[in-house]
Amino acid sequence: MKIHAVTIDTTNPQKLAAWWSEALRIAVGNDYGQIVQLAASPAVPPFQFQKVEDVPTQRNRVHVDLRTPDLDGETKRLAGLGATVVQKFELPQIRYTTLADPDGNKFDLVQE
């Protein structure tokens, strides 16, 4: 098997896909109305955004971890795009920041 896509439920797939497109620096590839997909990228698995009527507000059980060589700079850039910094972690073996996208979906940004 291969991963088809990481799917994120949202009430507005076009808006959230545009945000993630800018955040990941990957163009929107396909807009099928109910589902919007980012273009293929060798850097990340396929992302798509699916329209649902009711978005769950409970804690994410699955989230994406993104790696960056510039944790502070990338955190600042994403916050400038509308992400919310949830918490910063500085452990002896790893440094990362948990953020939330404009829909409240949490993801981690990890220092390389």
NORZI-V731503 format. One record per backbone hydrogen bond with DSSP energy under -0.5 kcal/mol. CO is the residue of the C=O (numbers start at 1). NH is the residue of the N-H. If there is no record, write none. Layout:
((CO/NH) (CO/NH))
This chain:
((5/7) (6/48) (7/9) (8/50) (10/52) (12/16) (13/17) (14/18) (15/19) (16/20) (17/21) (18/22) (19/23) (20/24) (21/25) (21/26) (27/39) (30/32) (30/37) (32/34) (34/51) (35/32) (36/49) (37/29) (37/30) (46/6) (47/38) (48/8) (49/36) (50/10) (53/55) (54/56) (64/108) (66/110) (68/112) (70/74) (71/75) (72/76) (73/77) (74/78) (75/79) (76/80) (77/81) (78/82) (78/83) (79/82) (84/86) (84/100) (87/98) (89/96) (94/91) (95/111) (96/89) (97/99) (97/109) (98/86) (98/87) (99/107) (100/84) (101/104) (105/101) (106/64) (107/99) (108/66) (108/110) (109/97) (110/68))
